[in-house]
Amino acid sequence: MADAVKLSVGEQAPDFCLPNQDDEIVCLRDLRGKWVVLYFYPKDNTSGCTREAVDFTQYLDEFERLNAVVIGVSPDSTKSHRRFQEKHGLRVTLLSDPEHNVLEQYGVWQLKRMYGREYWGVVRSTFLIDPEGKIVRIWPKVKVAGHAEDVLQALKEQQGEAV
């Protein structure tokens, strides 16, 4: 397992291509010209991950008004993502990274500890990427409650919109 990569604000976001919930390939470079909210989450249909995806979906129209796309990435399969979207009425794009390549590139695939045992997993994290592909904000170890609103607020601040 690779050590956690530490990306910094101001750096170019690492490019990647992954399949979405409809088995279509989505590449970060193809989203140039738009803001990208790239959030990493551990697992479809768990309580925190569901809440986060539902919250981002709730604010999706506002993100889109601000020229932003919202993309969630987890190790789950595209089929799992499809079921997750259908079950909860999600409209955010979900990408599948079962090999953990992008998770490792972004430093979110880390050794975790729970109930005295260690295991590798996704540390819930969000990256705000500007239209030129630069990282402008990072939220490591995200707490779900209020997170989508915080990201939306940061996007508005980046765009100089009155808050």
C-alpha positions as CSV (number, residue, x, y, z in Angstrom):
1,M,0.0,0.0,0.0
2,A,1.2,3.4,-0.9
3,D,1.7,6.0,1.7
4,A,-0.9,8.7,1.7
5,V,-0.2,11.3,-1.0
6,K,-0.4,14.8,0.3
7,L,-2.0,17.0,-2.2
8,S,-2.0,20.8,-1.6
9,V,-4.1,23.7,-2.4
10,G,-2.7,25.3,-5.6
11,E,-1.5,22.0,-7.1
12,Q,-2.9,20.6,-10.3
13,A,-5.5,18.0,-9.5
14,P,-4.3,14.5,-10.6
15,D,-6.1,13.5,-13.8
16,F,-8.0,10.3,-13.9
17,C,-10.6,8.4,-15.9
18,L,-13.1,6.1,-14.1
19,P,-16.5,4.5,-15.0
20,N,-19.6,6.1,-13.7
21,Q,-22.9,4.5,-12.5
22,D,-23.9,4.0,-16.2
23,D,-20.5,2.4,-17.1
24,E,-19.5,5.5,-19.1
25,I,-15.9,6.7,-18.6
26,V,-15.6,10.1,-17.0
27,C,-12.2,11.9,-17.2
28,L,-11.3,14.9,-15.0
29,R,-9.6,16.6,-17.9
30,D,-12.9,16.6,-19.8
31,L,-14.4,18.7,-17.1
32,R,-12.0,21.7,-17.7
33,G,-13.9,24.9,-17.8
34,K,-16.2,23.8,-14.9
35,W,-15.7,23.7,-11.1
36,V,-15.5,20.2,-9.8
37,V,-16.5,19.1,-6.3
38,L,-14.7,15.7,-6.0
39,Y,-15.7,13.9,-2.9
40,F,-14.4,10.5,-1.8
41,Y,-16.6,8.2,0.4
42,P,-16.2,4.8,1.9
43,K,-19.3,2.8,0.8
44,D,-22.6,3.0,-1.0
45,N,-25.7,2.6,1.2
46,T,-24.1,3.2,4.6
47,S,-25.7,5.9,6.7
48,G,-23.0,8.6,6.5
49,C,-22.4,8.0,2.8
50,T,-26.1,8.1,2.0
51,R,-26.6,11.3,4.0
52,E,-23.6,12.9,2.1
53,A,-24.9,11.9,-1.3
54,V,-28.5,13.0,-0.5
55,D,-27.2,16.4,0.8
56,F,-25.1,17.0,-2.4
57,T,-28.1,16.0,-4.5
58,Q,-30.3,18.4,-2.6
59,Y,-27.9,21.3,-3.5
60,L,-27.1,20.1,-7.0
61,D,-29.2,22.7,-8.8
62,E,-27.3,25.4,-7.0
63,F,-23.9,23.8,-7.7
64,E,-24.9,23.6,-11.4
65,R,-26.0,27.3,-11.4
66,L,-22.4,28.0,-10.2
67,N,-20.9,26.0,-13.1
68,A,-19.9,23.1,-10.9
69,V,-20.3,19.3,-11.2
70,V,-20.4,17.1,-8.1
71,I,-18.7,13.7,-8.3
72,G,-18.5,11.0,-5.7
73,V,-15.8,8.3,-5.8
74,S,-15.7,5.0,-3.9
75,P,-14.4,1.5,-4.4
76,D,-17.9,0.2,-5.0
77,S,-18.8,-1.3,-8.4
78,T,-20.8,0.7,-11.1
79,K,-23.7,-1.7,-10.5
80,S,-23.6,-0.9,-6.7
81,H,-23.6,2.8,-7.6
82,R,-26.6,2.4,-9.9
83,R,-28.6,0.7,-7.2
84,F,-27.5,3.3,-4.7
85,Q,-28.7,6.2,-7.0
86,E,-32.0,4.5,-7.7
87,K,-32.7,3.6,-4.1
88,H,-32.1,7.2,-2.8
89,G,-33.0,9.3,-5.9
90,L,-29.4,10.6,-6.2
91,R,-28.4,12.9,-9.1
92,V,-24.7,13.3,-8.4
93,T,-22.3,11.4,-10.6
94,L,-20.7,8.4,-8.9
95,L,-17.4,6.9,-10.0
96,S,-16.1,3.4,-9.4
97,D,-12.5,2.9,-8.3
98,P,-12.3,-0.8,-7.2
99,E,-8.5,-0.9,-7.8
100,H,-8.0,2.2,-5.5
101,N,-5.8,3.9,-8.1
102,V,-7.5,7.3,-7.8
103,L,-8.2,6.9,-4.1
104,E,-4.4,6.4,-3.7
105,Q,-3.6,9.3,-6.0
106,Y,-5.6,11.7,-3.9
107,G,-4.3,10.2,-0.6
108,V,-7.7,9.1,0.7
109,W,-7.0,5.3,0.8
110,Q,-5.5,5.0,4.2
111,L,-4.9,2.7,7.1
112,K,-7.9,3.1,9.5
113,R,-8.6,1.9,13.0
114,M,-11.9,0.9,14.4
115,Y,-12.7,-1.2,17.5
116,G,-9.1,-2.1,17.9
117,R,-8.5,-3.4,14.4
118,E,-6.7,-1.9,11.5
119,Y,-7.8,-2.0,7.9
120,W,-7.4,-0.1,4.6
121,G,-10.3,2.1,3.6
122,V,-11.4,5.5,2.3
123,V,-11.0,8.5,4.5
124,R,-14.0,10.7,3.6
125,S,-12.5,13.8,1.9
126,T,-13.5,16.5,-0.6
127,F,-11.5,18.5,-3.1
128,L,-12.8,21.7,-4.8
129,I,-11.1,22.0,-8.2
130,D,-11.2,25.2,-10.3
131,P,-12.0,25.4,-14.0
132,E,-8.2,25.2,-14.8
133,G,-7.9,22.0,-12.9
134,K,-6.2,23.4,-9.8
135,I,-7.1,22.3,-6.2
136,V,-8.5,25.4,-4.4
137,R,-9.8,23.8,-1.3
138,I,-9.4,20.5,0.6
139,W,-11.6,19.0,3.3
140,P,-9.8,16.1,4.9
141,K,-11.6,13.7,7.3
142,V,-15.1,15.2,6.5
143,K,-17.9,15.1,9.0
144,V,-21.1,14.7,7.0
145,A,-23.5,17.0,8.8
146,G,-23.5,20.4,7.1
147,H,-20.7,19.4,4.7
148,A,-22.5,20.0,1.4
149,E,-23.5,23.4,2.6
150,D,-19.9,24.2,3.6
151,V,-18.6,23.2,0.1
152,L,-21.3,25.3,-1.6
153,Q,-20.4,28.2,0.6
154,A,-16.7,27.8,-0.3
155,L,-17.5,27.6,-4.0
156,K,-19.5,30.9,-3.8
157,E,-16.5,32.5,-1.9
158,Q,-14.1,31.3,-4.6
159,Q,-16.3,32.9,-7.3
160,G,-16.6,36.1,-5.3
161,E,-20.3,35.8,-4.9
162,A,-21.9,37.6,-2.0
163,V,-22.6,35.2,0.9
